[in-house]
Amino acid sequence: MERWQRRAVRTVAGVVVLAFLASLAYHYLMVVVEGRSPRYLHSTQVVVETLTGTGYGSDSPWESTVGNLFVIAMDLSTFLILFIVVPYVFQPVLEEALSPAVPREVEVTDHVVVCGYTSRGERLVEEFETRSVDYVVVVANRDQVLELQEAGISVIQGDPTSAAALERARVEEAASVVVDTDDEHAASAVLAVREHDEWIQIVVLCTDLSLEQPIRYAGADAVMTPRHLLAQRIAERVQTEINPRVSDVTSLGEDLALVEVTIAEDSPFHGQTIGETGLIENGSVTVVGLWTDGEFVASPAPDTPIDEQLTILVAGPESELKDLERRTRTEDGRDGSVVVAGYGEVGGTVSERLRGSAVDCTVVDLEDDEGVDVVGNATDEEVLRRAGIEAASSFVIAIADDAEAILSVLVARELAPELDIVVRMNDSANEAKARRAGADYVLNLPDISGRLLALDVLREEIISYDRQLKIVRYESDLLVGRELRDTPLPELNCTLIAVERSDGVVTDISPSFTFERGDSLLLAGDDEAIDELESRLA
């Protein structure tokens, strides 16, 4: 039974009971108080006339005060019925008639079913759209369904933990399932999927690391914890900044590697252009890109100036990149300590790993929990001073609210201009703002989540998913026989690092470089640029 039908039944029953009780009371008043002797049916007629608003008044006037008050009460009840009860019944009918239809099932096969929808799954849906992969999102909230439908996303309304809803999503004919619900309902969603198919691939996104094993027991093939992995990457990045024995060089295979280098004011490269640094003179090292004014710029020109706090992405032989790391390290007189703002999943993991590596770590949080050293707001100058921000080497910001995180960057940069600031963002749209505010290194959760899912669900060859950029290995027959300058690559904000061939790796790539069959491209760029390239070459 529909909602409006249930309301109608309840309302009709209520009005009938009200009329019956009112007619009994009215008949009693007319006989006992007014001294009249009408028939009971006449009393019922008067009550109905009053409740319907016709009110012929055949019995007026009434002599007693009680009789008049009772009639007044019945008159007022007419407004109750007309303006409260009637809208209560017909509002759902009007909403259903005027609102757009909500999809409740799909006709598709060999697709991906996404249970729930958050910013984490949003990046995956973008990957689906880029590669023309069929999918359907299952969410319970009607308003969210309409919003997603308006945005052009394939969606149906249904409880992601319900076997019936998953049947309407045709999960039995799907290629895989991604569970993007809250952690408490993830296991239920997995069990609902397993009711339909014992062998389908199920990938679950989870926040709480302690729930990973129970969700696997429910039947998940892979449980991904992006927050935990992001925290591990932040801890690694911080350790490379404060410990000269730790390298941040990422191997890409066959003596080809990648490293991100932040230029400090007293760095030997500060104030020079890329060409003047000598980085690209021998041809074995490639400046893949850099971050300036909050944005990533791929393949910067040799005359690009290197300013303070600029981060450069460089590719080349691993030994040369490690030497570059050593040359760009500076002795700024700081004490090697780290301040961590926020003690949630990310902040707690970062501080735990740093303390496990004997790093002096001070945690700032609003709550006075075990493991928190300074209680207060990380946007407050006095709180940061008490945490030792002015002498610290690095500042990790893992606050849940992006706006507060950006404010904390601004305050910290003002207090300690040479401080290395690493920030976790929850919305990729805020990444550029954090960089403009003064952050040296920014990782956002949606991009990390999307890369992890693309790696597992789409089998994309992502070489590194936990960096500021997306680094992939890519092949396309549409490039065979074409020169680099005739492809979409020069137009997009991504860089061709190298080309792997059967006889070796080519790193000296000019605009006239011609692609051959079997070439495997190593690409680096922001997620949007890589997705755009793959879309054009699909």
MONOR-V274225 format. One record per backbone hydrogen bond with DSSP energy under -0.5 kcal/mol. NH is the residue of the N-H (numbers start at 1). CO is the residue of the C=O. Records with the same first field share a line. If there is no record, write none. Layout:
BEGIN
NH = CO, CO
END
This chain:
BEGIN
6 = 2
7 = 3
8 = 4
9 = 5
10 = 6
11 = 7
12 = 8
13 = 9
14 = 10
15 = 11
16 = 12
17 = 13
18 = 14
19 = 15
20 = 16
21 = 17
22 = 18
23 = 19
24 = 20
25 = 21
26 = 22
27 = 23
28 = 24
29 = 25
30 = 26
31 = 27
32 = 28
33 = 28, 29
34 = 29
36 = 30
43 = 39
44 = 40
45 = 41
46 = 42
47 = 43
48 = 44
49 = 45
50 = 46
51 = 47
52 = 48
53 = 50
54 = 49
55 = 49
60 = 57
68 = 64
69 = 65
70 = 66
71 = 67
72 = 68
73 = 69
74 = 70
75 = 71
76 = 72
77 = 73
78 = 74, 75
79 = 75, 76
80 = 76
81 = 77
82 = 78
83 = 79
84 = 80
85 = 80
86 = 81
88 = 84
89 = 85
90 = 86
91 = 87
94 = 90
95 = 91
96 = 92
97 = 93
98 = 94
99 = 95
103 = 101
106 = 168
108 = 106
110 = 173
112 = 134
113 = 176
114 = 112, 136
115 = 113, 178
116 = 114, 138
122 = 118
123 = 119
124 = 120
125 = 121
126 = 122
127 = 123
128 = 124
129 = 125
130 = 126
131 = 127
132 = 128, 129
133 = 128
136 = 112
137 = 154
138 = 114
139 = 137, 156
145 = 141
146 = 142
147 = 143
148 = 144
149 = 145
150 = 146
151 = 147
152 = 149
153 = 148
155 = 153
156 = 137
157 = 103
158 = 139
160 = 158
162 = 159
166 = 162
167 = 163
168 = 164
169 = 165
170 = 167
171 = 166
173 = 170
174 = 171
175 = 111
176 = 111
177 = 201
178 = 113
179 = 203
180 = 115, 178
185 = 182
186 = 182, 183
187 = 183
189 = 185
190 = 186
191 = 187
192 = 188
193 = 189
194 = 190
195 = 191
196 = 192, 193
197 = 193
201 = 175
203 = 177
204 = 222
205 = 179
206 = 204, 224
209 = 207
211 = 208
212 = 209
215 = 211
216 = 212
217 = 213
218 = 214
219 = 215, 216
220 = 215
221 = 202
222 = 202
224 = 204, 222
226 = 224
229 = 225
230 = 226
231 = 227
232 = 228
233 = 229
234 = 230
235 = 231
236 = 232
237 = 233
238 = 234
239 = 235
240 = 236
241 = 237, 238
242 = 238
243 = 239
244 = 242
246 = 243
247 = 245
250 = 258
251 = 249
252 = 256
253 = 256
256 = 253
257 = 316
258 = 250
259 = 314
261 = 259, 312
263 = 261, 310
264 = 262
267 = 264
268 = 327
270 = 267
271 = 306
272 = 269
274 = 304
275 = 302
277 = 273
278 = 275
279 = 274
281 = 278
286 = 315
288 = 286, 313
289 = 313
290 = 297
291 = 311
292 = 290, 295
295 = 292
297 = 290
298 = 296
299 = 288
304 = 301
306 = 272
307 = 305
309 = 263
310 = 263, 307
311 = 291
312 = 261, 310
313 = 289
314 = 259, 312
315 = 286
316 = 257
321 = 317
322 = 318
323 = 319
324 = 320
325 = 321
326 = 322
327 = 323
328 = 324
329 = 325
332 = 330
335 = 391
338 = 360
339 = 394
340 = 362
341 = 339, 396
342 = 340, 364
348 = 344
349 = 345
350 = 346
351 = 347
352 = 348
353 = 349
354 = 350
355 = 351
356 = 352
357 = 353, 354
358 = 355
359 = 354
361 = 359
362 = 338
364 = 340
365 = 374
369 = 367
372 = 369
373 = 363
374 = 363
376 = 365, 374
380 = 377
381 = 379
384 = 380
385 = 381
386 = 382
387 = 383
388 = 385
389 = 384
391 = 388
392 = 388
393 = 337
394 = 337
395 = 420
396 = 339
397 = 395, 422
398 = 341, 396
402 = 400
405 = 401
406 = 402
407 = 403
408 = 404
409 = 405
410 = 406
411 = 407
412 = 408
413 = 409
414 = 410
415 = 411
416 = 412
419 = 416
420 = 393
421 = 419
422 = 395, 420
423 = 441
424 = 397
425 = 423, 443
430 = 427
431 = 428
434 = 430
435 = 431
436 = 432
437 = 433
438 = 434, 435
439 = 434
440 = 421
441 = 421
443 = 423
445 = 425
448 = 444
449 = 445
450 = 446
451 = 447
452 = 448
453 = 449
454 = 450
455 = 451
456 = 452
457 = 453
458 = 453, 454
460 = 454
462 = 460
463 = 461, 471
464 = 471
470 = 525
471 = 464, 469
472 = 470, 523
473 = 461
474 = 521
479 = 476
480 = 477
481 = 515
482 = 479
484 = 513
485 = 511
486 = 483
487 = 484
490 = 484, 487
491 = 488
492 = 488, 489
494 = 492
495 = 524
497 = 495, 522
498 = 522
499 = 506
500 = 520
501 = 499, 504
504 = 501
506 = 499
507 = 505
509 = 507
510 = 508
513 = 510
515 = 482
519 = 516
520 = 500
521 = 474, 519
522 = 498
523 = 472, 521
524 = 495
525 = 470
526 = 493
530 = 526
531 = 527
532 = 528
533 = 529
534 = 530
535 = 531
536 = 532
537 = 533
538 = 535
END
